[in-house]
């Protein structure tokens, strides 16, 4: 790891990334793309040394309460967080200043901060987003070698449900010829239904590749799936969007199943929910007697 001092912490849409780079080793990681200009070794985590200080300054000045999101580029619950505690300190600030929080992770380390997530959710809203790509644990170890297992992540969803914290599952990416099967998608959906997830975020059955992550992805295909790289190149060439042949069948299944079980489905519905701030204390104040 190495530390840097940055000038800002929140994006225009109130998202933040307290780290740059990642140690999860997911073979499909879009954050490796050269367009993000991560110039250091990807596994050498860049720690934003003054992130907590900047966040407090920013929250203190904000006139309107909003949801603060993190995890879209780099997982805030990599093992390095257990020692730096930047995410925990950030959640404490979000709680202290009355904002909402949503985190996206593939790590069961998020359970360390269950106490803060519960307190935030009692006042406003906290949402835990978990990425699930495969129900097969052996396959998980190949495509996501250093993350919490699928079973562990499903357990996180279960624990969040028990503590009344809403969850959203990112069912993405789904790799053509690898995990784009009806059996896999049904198994993940059954877990989502059983753990009461609020929404399913799926951008389609496939993945995106661009300069930087394409080269890494193909290297890992050669290591773990001999002959698969050539199949990808013959089918997709240098396309940015690589859509599975099972796209229609699986997307129809996801839409129908989500609707049947009252689960929000798709980017529009889920992002709208994730960005919607709730002031539960205000609701209590305006509630009429007897209601």
C-alpha positions in Angstrom: 0.0 0.0 0.0 1.0 3.6 -0.4 -0.7 6.8 0.8 -1.6 10.0 -1.1 -3.2 13.3 -0.1 -6.2 14.2 -2.3 -8.1 17.5 -2.9 -11.6 16.1 -2.9 -13.5 13.0 -1.8 -17.1 13.2 -3.0 -18.2 13.1 -6.7 -21.0 15.2 -8.1 -23.4 12.3 -7.4 -22.1 11.9 -3.8 -20.0 8.8 -4.4 -16.6 8.3 -3.0 -13.7 5.9 -3.3 -11.3 5.8 -0.4 -8.9 3.5 -2.1 -7.6 3.0 -5.6 -6.6 -0.4 -6.8 -7.8 -3.8 -5.5 -6.5 -7.1 -4.1 -9.6 -9.2 -4.9 -8.1 -10.4 -8.2 -11.4 -10.7 -10.1 -10.4 -11.6 -13.7 -13.0 -9.4 -15.2 -12.4 -6.2 -13.3 -13.3 -3.1 -15.2 -11.3 -0.9 -12.8 -8.2 -2.1 -14.5 -9.1 -0.2 -17.6 -6.5 2.3 -18.7 -9.2 5.1 -18.9 -9.2 5.3 -15.1 -5.5 6.2 -15.1 -4.5 4.0 -12.2 -0.8 4.3 -12.9 0.6 2.3 -10.0 0.5 -1.5 -9.7 -3.1 -2.4 -9.3 -2.6 -4.6 -6.3 -0.5 -1.8 -4.6 -3.5 -0.1 -2.9 -3.5 3.6 -3.0 -4.9 4.9 0.3 -6.4 8.4 0.4 -4.8 9.5 3.6 -7.0 12.5 4.2 -10.3 10.9 3.1 -11.9 11.1 6.5 -10.9 14.7 7.1 -12.2 15.7 3.6 -15.5 13.9 4.1 -16.2 15.7 7.4 -15.5 19.0 5.8 -17.8 18.2 2.9 -20.7 16.8 5.0 -20.5 19.8 7.3 -21.0 22.2 4.4 -23.8 20.3 2.7 -27.2 21.9 3.0 -29.2 19.0 1.8 -29.1 15.4 3.2 -28.3 12.8 0.6 -27.2 9.2 0.3 -23.4 8.8 0.3 -22.3 5.9 -1.8 -19.0 4.0 -2.0 -17.5 0.9 -3.7 -18.2 1.5 -7.4 -14.6 1.5 -8.4 -12.7 -0.1 -5.5 -14.1 -2.3 -2.8 -14.1 -0.4 0.5 -13.9 -3.7 2.5 -10.7 -5.1 1.2 -8.6 -6.6 4.0 -6.6 -3.4 4.2 -9.6 -1.7 5.6 -9.4 -3.9 8.7 -6.2 -1.9 9.7 -6.9 1.5 8.2 -10.5 1.7 9.3 -11.2 4.6 6.9 -14.5 3.1 5.9 -15.6 2.7 9.5 -14.6 6.3 10.3 -16.5 7.5 7.2 -19.6 5.6 8.3 -19.4 7.2 11.7 -19.3 10.6 10.1 -22.2 9.8 7.9 -24.1 8.8 11.0 -23.1 11.8 13.0 -24.1 14.3 10.3 -27.4 12.5 9.5 -26.7 11.3 6.0 -27.7 8.0 4.4 -25.2 5.4 3.2 -24.9 2.7 0.6 -21.9 0.4 0.2 -21.0 -2.0 -2.6 -18.7 -4.9 -1.7 -17.8 -8.5 -2.3 -16.4 -9.0 1.2 -17.9 -10.3 4.4 -15.7 -7.7 6.2 -18.7 -5.4 5.9 -20.2 -7.2 8.9 -17.6 -5.5 11.1 -19.6 -2.3 10.6 -23.0 -3.8 11.2 -23.5 -1.7 14.3 -23.0 1.6 12.4 -25.1 0.5 9.4 -27.9 -0.4 11.8 -27.8 3.0 13.4 -27.7 4.9 10.1 -30.7 2.8 8.9 -32.7 3.6 12.0 -32.4 7.4 11.3 -32.2 7.5 7.5 -31.3 4.6 5.2 -28.4 2.3 4.7 -28.2 -0.2 1.9 -25.6 -2.9 1.5 -24.9 -3.9 -2.1 -23.4 -7.3 -2.7 -22.0 -8.6 -6.0 -22.9 -12.3 -6.9 -21.7 -13.8 -10.1 -21.6 -17.6 -9.6 -23.2 -20.1 -7.2 -20.4 -22.5 -7.9 -17.7 -22.1 -5.3 -15.0 -23.7 -7.4 -15.7 -21.4 -10.2 -15.8 -18.5 -7.8 -12.3 -19.2 -6.8 -11.2 -19.0 -10.4 -12.9 -15.8 -11.5 -12.9 -14.0 -8.1 -9.9 -15.6 -6.3 -9.5 -13.4 -3.2 -13.1 -12.4 -2.4 -15.4 -13.8 0.2 -17.0 -17.0 -1.1 -20.5 -16.9 -2.6 -21.7 -18.7 0.5 -20.2 -16.1 2.8 -21.7 -13.2 0.7 -25.1 -14.9 0.9 -24.7 -15.1 4.6 -24.1 -11.3 4.7 -27.4 -10.8 2.8 -29.1 -13.0 5.4 -27.6 -11.1 8.4 -28.6 -7.8 6.8 -32.2 -9.1 6.4 -32.2 -10.1 10.1 -31.2 -6.6 11.0 -33.7 -4.9 8.7 -31.0 -3.4 6.5 -32.1 -3.4 2.8 -29.8 -5.1 0.3 -29.3 -4.9 -3.5 -27.5 -7.6 -5.4 -25.3 -6.8 -8.4 -25.7 -9.8 -10.7 -22.8 -8.7 -12.9 -20.8 -9.6 -14.8 -22.1 -12.8 -16.3 -19.3 -14.3 -18.4 -20.3 -15.9 -21.8 -19.6 -19.7 -21.9 -18.5 -19.6 -18.2 -21.3 -18.7 -15.8 -24.2 -17.7 -18.2 -26.3 -20.8 -17.5 -29.9 -21.0 -16.4 -28.8 -23.2 -13.5 -26.4 -20.6 -12.2 -28.8 -17.7 -12.5 -31.7 -19.6 -10.9 -29.5 -20.6 -7.9 -28.4 -17.0 -7.4 -32.0 -15.7 -7.7 -33.2 -18.3 -5.2 -30.7 -17.1 -2.7 -31.8 -13.5 -3.3 -35.4 -14.4 -2.8 -34.6 -16.3 0.4 -32.6 -13.4 1.9 -35.2 -10.8 0.9 -33.1 -8.6 -1.3 -34.7 -5.3 -2.2 -33.3 -5.1 -5.7 -31.4 -6.9 -8.5 -29.0 -4.9 -10.6 -28.2 -6.6 -13.9 -27.0 -4.7 -16.9 -27.4 -7.7 -19.2 -26.0 -11.2 -19.5 -22.4 -10.5 -20.5 -19.5 -8.2 -19.7 -17.6 -5.3 -21.0 -13.9 -5.2 -22.0 -11.7 -2.3 -22.8 -8.0 -1.6 -22.9 -6.4 -2.7 -19.7 -9.0 -5.1 -18.4 -9.2 -7.0 -21.7 -5.5 -8.0 -21.6 -5.8 -9.1 -18.0 -9.0 -11.0 -18.6 -7.5 -12.9 -21.5 -4.4 -13.7 -19.6 -6.5 -15.2 -16.8 -8.6 -17.1 -19.3 -5.4 -18.8 -20.6 -4.4 -19.7 -17.1 -7.8 -21.2 -16.0 -9.8 -21.9 -19.1 -7.5 -23.2 -21.9 -8.9 -22.4 -25.3 -11.5 -19.9 -24.0 -9.6 -16.8 -25.1 -9.7 -17.9 -28.7 -13.4 -18.6 -28.4 -13.9 -15.1 -27.2 -11.8 -13.5 -29.9 -13.5 -15.5 -32.6 -17.0 -14.5 -31.3 -16.5 -11.0 -30.1 -13.3 -9.6 -31.7 -12.5 -6.3 -29.9 -16.0 -5.4 -29.0 -16.7 -3.4 -25.9 -19.9 -5.2 -25.0 -19.8 -9.0 -25.0 -23.3 -10.3 -24.9 -24.2 -13.9 -24.0 -26.1 -16.0 -26.5 -28.4 -16.7 -23.5 -29.2 -13.0 -23.0 -32.9 -13.0 -23.9 -33.8 -16.2 -22.0 -32.0 -15.2 -18.8 -33.0 -11.6 -18.8 -36.7 -12.6 -19.3 -36.3 -15.1 -16.4 -34.8 -12.4 -14.1 -37.5 -9.8 -15.0 -40.4 -12.2 -14.5 -39.0 -13.7 -11.2 -38.2 -10.3 -9.8 -41.7 -9.0 -10.5 -43.2 -12.1 -9.0 -41.4 -11.6 -5.8 -41.7 -7.9 -5.6 -38.0 -7.3 -6.2 -36.8 -4.1 -7.9 -35.1 -5.0 -11.2 -32.7 -3.2 -13.4 -30.4 -0.1 -13.2 -33.2 2.5 -13.4 -35.3 1.1 -10.5 -32.3 0.2 -8.4 -30.3 3.4 -8.8 -33.5 5.4 -8.1 -33.9 3.5 -4.8 -30.2 3.8 -3.9 -30.2 7.6 -4.4 -33.5 8.2 -2.6 -32.8 9.7 0.9 -35.2 8.9 3.7 -35.5 10.9 6.9 -37.2 8.4 9.3 -37.1 10.9 12.2 -39.2 13.3 10.0 -41.7 10.6 9.3 -42.1 10.0 13.0 -42.6 13.7 13.7 -45.4 14.2 11.1 -47.2 10.9 11.8 -50.7 11.6 13.1 -51.8 10.2 16.5 -53.2 6.7 16.2 -51.5 6.0 12.9 
